[in-house]
Amino acid sequence: MGDKQEQNKPYEMVNHPSHYNRYPIEAVEMARRIWGDEAMYTAAQITAFFYRMRLGLKPENSVEQELNKETFWLNYADKIAQDLSGKRRYSLDEDKLMKRIAEIKK
């Protein structure tokens, strides 16, 4: 896609926004690998709760966007629960991550 098309494309605010995708893996997956499945499961539920509690109260965010964010986090918690039931685990490639961070800082 050309730059002009990118400029006209609406910015994705809910599902995998680019501001969380500057590294080899998305920030939410990076956090999951660092803190583990159980912690991220709880964090996802808490985050969904916060989006529900501020529904309609944050002036620059529409109710629809807030509900979409809540849904994203509830779905993410469900994904983790499914992974936990299958005992799927992640490991962090710390060397690769640190190399990417160094590249971005240049």
KETI-460809 format. One record per atom (N, C-alpha, C): z negated, y negated, x negated; residue in three letters. Coordinates in steps of 0.001 Angstrom, whole numbers, padded with zeros to 6 digits, always signed. Layout:
BEGIN
ZYXALA/...
***
This chain:
BEGIN
+000000+001190-000829MET/+000000+000000+000000MET/+000000-001249-000870MET/+000705-002264-000428GLY/+000729-003514-001171GLY/-000498-004345-000891GLY/-000702-005366-001712ASP/-001862-006233-001544ASP/-001864-006927-000189ASP/-000679-007329+000276LYS/-000582-008035+001549LYS/-001041-007136+002702LYS/-000633-005855+002677GLN/-001069-004930+003717GLN/-002577-004720+003657GLN/-003128-004629+002450GLU/-004577-004449+002299GLU/-005327-005635+002889GLU/-004787-006841+002695GLN/-005447-008045+003197GLN/-005454-008078+004717GLN/-004417-007546+005347ASN/-004325-007559+006806ASN/-005089-006418+007462ASN/-005441-005421+006678LYS/-006157-004258+007200LYS/-007618-004639+007424LYS/-008163-004324+008611PRO/-009580-004655+008847PRO/-010494-003891+007897PRO/-011536-004547+007449TYR/-012478-003936+006515TYR/-013313-002889+007239TYR/-013387-001692+006683GLU/-014172-000604+007274GLU/-015649-000860+006992GLU/-016437-001052+008031MET/-017850-001376+007893MET/-018772-000186+008133MET/-018258+000913+008664VAL/-019139+002006+009088VAL/-018907+003296+008299VAL/-017732+003847+008407ASN/-017443+005155+007820ASN/-016872+005018+006413ASN/-017711+005206+005433HIS/-017324+005195+004024HIS/-016715+003864+003583HIS/-017410+002737+003808PRO/-016869+001438+003385PRO/-016678+001384+001867PRO/-015688+000615+001443SER/-015331+000591+000020SER/-016465+000076-000865SER/-017363-000759-000326HIS/-018454-001263-001165HIS/-019452-000163-001548HIS/-019346+000999-000949TYR/-020168+002144-001345TYR/-019364+003210-002095TYR/-018141+002887-002446ASN/-017254+003870-003081ASN/-016705+003399-004419ASN/-017495+002720-005192ARG/-017062+002209-006494ARG/-017211+003240-007608ARG/-017867+004320-007356TYR/-018157+005328-008363TYR/-017412+006618-008032TYR/-017486+007627-008896PRO/-016754+008880-008632PRO/-017144+009544-007307PRO/-018371+009318-006844ILE/-018799+009833-005540ILE/-019390+008675-004751ILE/-019360+008785-003434GLU/-019889+007738-002568GLU/-021393+007582-002788GLU/-021886+006373-002640ALA/-023292+006071-002906ALA/-024241+006982-002125ALA/-023931+007288-000880VAL/-024817+008130-000076VAL/-024904+009539-000667VAL/-023783+010051-001175GLU/-023808+011374-001801GLU/-024516+011324-003148GLU/-024379+010211-003855MET/-025084+010043-005123MET/-026596+010071-004870MET/-027039+009337-003864ALA/-028469+009323-003521ALA/-028939+010722-003135ALA/-028122+011426-002390ARG/-028486+012793-001983ARG/-028670+013700-003189ARG/-027794+013554-004165ARG/-027894+014379-005368ARG/-029097+013997-006220ARG/-029460+012737-006213ILE/-030610+012278-007001ILE/-031924+012680-006327ILE/-032070+012381-005031TRP/-033355+012608-004348TRP/-033436+013933-003609TRP/-032312+014603-003413GLY/-032337+015919-002790GLY/-032060+015894-001295GLY/-031748+017073-000789ASP/-031360+017227+000610ASP/-032457+016825+001592ASP/-033665+017287+001342GLU/-034755+017010+002286GLU/-035033+015515+002393GLU/-035057+014831+001249ALA/-035312+013386+001260ALA/-034183+012637+001967ALA/-032932+013039+001708MET/-031807+012353+002351MET/-031730+012658+003835MET/-032146+013846+004218TYR/-032200+014174+005649TYR/-033150+013210+006352TYR/-034322+013033+005784THR/-035305+012111+006356THR/-034785+010677+006309THR/-034201+010276+005173ALA/-033677+008911+005037ALA/-032585+008634+006073ALA/-031724+009616+006318ALA/-030654+009437+007301ALA/-031225+009248+008706ALA/-032238+010024+009047GLN/-032866+009873+010365GLN/-033542+008509+010494GLN/-034234+008085+009447ILE/-034912+006783+009469ILE/-033899+005653+009575ILE/-032807+005755+008817THR/-031779+004716+008860THR/-031169+004625+010254THR/-030882+005756+010881ALA/-030358+005761+012255ALA/-031352+005085+013201ALA/-032627+005374+013023PHE/-033672+004756+013835PHE/-033652+003229+013692PHE/-033531+002733+012454PHE/-033503+001284+012224PHE/-032294+000630+012894PHE/-031132+001281+012826TYR/-029960+000717+013502TYR/-030181+000655+015004TYR/-030839+001654+015566ARG/-031133+001634+017008ARG/-032117+000514+017347ARG/-033114+000307+016506MET/-034139-000697+016776MET/-033599-002130+016696MET/-032569-002352+015870ARG/-032033-003719+015749ARG/-030812-003938+016639ARG/-030496-002964+017463LEU/-029327-003015+018333LEU/-029272-004333+019115LEU/-028198-005077+018902GLY/-028002-006338+019612GLY/-028793-007510+019071GLY/-029542-007307+017990LEU/-030400-008370+017466LEU/-029861-009044+016206LEU/-028941-008412+015520LYS/-028391-008984+014298LYS/-027118-009739+014676LYS/-027140-011067+014592PRO/-026052-011891+015140PRO/-024652-011538+014634PRO/-024516-011220+013361GLU/-023173-010978+012824GLU/-022657-009561+013062GLU/-023462-008679+013667ASN/-023051-007300+013919ASN/-022979-007038+015418ASN/-021839-006504+015858SER/-021688-006174+017274SER/-022536-004945+017621SER/-022852-004813+018901VAL/-023590-003642+019377VAL/-022786-002380+019072VAL/-021475-002446+019261GLU/-020625-001292+018983GLU/-020727-000876+017514GLU/-020709-001850+016611GLN/-020807-001526+015185GLN/-022155-000898+014861GLN/-023212-001416+015437GLU/-024541-000869+015187GLU/-024656+000559+015719GLU/-024093+000803+016899LEU/-024105+002165+017447LEU/-023280+003105+016578LEU/-022163+002610+016058ASN/-021345+003431+015165ASN/-022095+003765+013882ASN/-022842+002807+013354LYS/-023639+003061+012149LYS/-024746+004069+012449LYS/-025396+003910+013597GLU/-026424+004881+013982GLU/-025817+006283+014071GLU/-024651+006380+014698THR/-023977+007665+014839THR/-023604+008248+013482THR/-023114+007400+012572PHE/-022789+007873+011226PHE/-024000+008542+010599PHE/-025170+007884+010671TRP/-026373+008418+010022TRP/-026908+009649+010728TRP/-026808+009710+012047LEU/-027224+010919+012763LEU/-026308+012089+012403LEU/-025004+011826+012303ASN/-024061+012876+011901ASN/-024327+013321+010466ASN/-024674+012377+009612TYR/-024973+012720+008227TYR/-026223+013600+008152TYR/-027242+013265+008948ALA/-028453+014098+009001ALA/-028099+015501+009485ALA/-027218+015590+010484ASP/-026783+016909+010972ASP/-026055+017691+009885ASP/-025206+017005+009116LYS/-024483+017669+008021LYS/-025471+018240+007005LYS/-026482+017457+006663ILE/-027487+017921+005704ILE/-028245+019119+006271ILE/-028609+019046+007543ALA/-029326+020158+008178ALA/-028488+021434+008129ALA/-027185+021297+008375GLN/-026303+022463+008299GLN/-026241+022992+006863GLN/-026145+022083+005906ASP/-026119+022503+004504ASP/-027425+023190+004115ASP/-028548+022669+004591LEU/-029842+023274+004286LEU/-029951+024672+004881LEU/-029408+024850+006062SER/-029490+026169+006688SER/-028647+027192+005925SER/-027593+026697+005235GLY/-026765+027578+004415GLY/-027188+027556+002958GLY/-028254+026816+002671LYS/-028806+026707+001315LYS/-027804+026153+000297LYS/-026895+025299+000763ARG/-025944+024652-000135ARG/-026662+023515-000844ARG/-026554+023444-002130ARG/-027223+022415-002933ARG/-026212+021682-003805ARG/-026555+020467-004155TYR/-025710+019655-005015TYR/-026397+019445-006351TYR/-025588+019219-007376SER/-026145+018850-008668SER/-025431+017592-009146SER/-026142+016754-009835LEU/-025617+015481-010308LEU/-025044+015634-011706LEU/-023814+015206-011901ASP/-023215+015163-013226ASP/-023554+013791-013800ASP/-024725+013694-014406GLU/-025259+012415-014861GLU/-024385+011770-015934GLU/-023837+012551-016850ASP/-022981+011996-017905ASP/-021752+011315-017311ASP/-021116+011973-016367LYS/-019932+011413-015722LYS/-020294+010129-014969LYS/-021417+010141-014284LEU/-021865+008973-013535LEU/-022154+007796-014469LEU/-022867+008027-015558MET/-023204+006944-016481MET/-021955+006371-017140MET/-020974+007227-017436LYS/-019714+006768-018017LYS/-018996+005844-017035LYS/-018972+006223-015763ARG/-018301+005402-014727ARG/-019022+004074-014554ARG/-020342+004079-014568ILE/-021117+002838-014438ILE/-020795+001905-015598ILE/-020715+002449-016805ALA/-020383+001655-017991ALA/-018997+001041-017858ALA/-018039+001794-017316GLU/-016675+001282-017114GLU/-016661+000119-016140GLU/-017427+000215-015080ILE/-017463-000836-014068ILE/-018109-002105-014617ILE/-019097-001963-015462LYS/-019801-003121-016017LYS/-018948-003920-016995LYS/-017867-003311-017528LYS/-017007-004001-018513LYS/-016307-005193-017916LYS/
***
